[in-house]
């Protein structure tokens, strides 16, 4: 029996509770197992989704409206957390090498992904979404490896971390642009430029205006309310900016990310992080389980899906390796920089999920993109450990505080 067959609004609430219980238990157990073998927890959560989805145990239906809303809250919280961890001053001060690596690391994979997609016969819009899914870098995965090896302060690490954060910002702008096109906007050079201008204008405008209004507003809230009030008010700001982004045609996560950027430099940022992190322990794993559950495991038996996934994965790896050599004047090991840029992680999955929800991607292409994310995420930690050698004793103690972001 399908647990969520009757779980539409007004349906079987118990079935939803059972699905959430299964999703959380599997996500936490497999997430911890992944970390114990040196992989990021997100891989365990994805595998949990694969196991619980309709194509295997059929315990979680990713298309159920209630589950979908919970997953959407999870991804909004995730991007809000990423924004809260970013110090714009550090990001702007990491130097020309990081900026160059970031820009090339977005442009080359995007073009390669689009070209490969068209070669295998995809229409322009699915090809565009595929290229966009190749642009981001999961800074959290690479940063964790650098930290464990005691290499956070190496020149290569600093370039990678700075470039990865810039990658995420550019990737979210691209997400806003592509999201508008997926929503039905005409695919022309003018529409792309227009959406890009709107996306950049929204982020810059919201950050500038928000940093004038939000700090004094939260100071008042802190004076008249309890300390525990700050977290819920921050979440309220997150949801409002997410809606504002959606109103002007951008993805809600762009608004949530921007709200994090606004709050990050304030004296209330730590209180916001504490509250959001606790909430994220529930909602964020659900998002990744739903992403995994949307993959039809049976498509991996299709030779065409595996071939397309292999080509997309090759484009994803080559594009990021190439970006490591973009800053030709950088004296460090450029191959290490390129390898550090490879993992796609969360943002790549968000692109794929958006395309699937909008019916721009079919089940086969979605599975191919998920395969790309999983392969690039799997190969990076052992590759970096091989290149950098054994870790320094104790790693970087307290190193996480030094990260530009822990997304």
Secondary structure, DSSP 4 states (H G I P E B T S, - for coil): --TTTT-STTS-HHHHHHHHHHHHHHHHHHHHHHHHTTS-HHHHHHHHHHHHSTTTT----TT-HHHHHHHHHHHHHHHHHHHHT--HHHHHTS-HHHHHHHHHHHHHHHHHHHHHHHHTT--HHHHHHHHHHTS---HHHHHHHHHHTT-TTSHHHHHHHHHHHHHHHHHHHHHHHHHHHHTT---SHHHHHHHHHHHHHHHHHHHHHHHHHHHHHHHHHHHHS-TTHHHHHHHHHHHHHHHHHHHTTS-HHHHHHHHHHHHHTSTTHHHHHHHHHHHHHHHHHHHHHHHHHTS-GGGGG-HHHHHHHHHHHHHHHHHHHHHHTTSTT--S-HHHHHHHT---HHHHHHHHHHHHHTTSS-HHHHHHHHHHHHHHHHHHHHHHHHHH-SPPTT-STTGGGG-S---
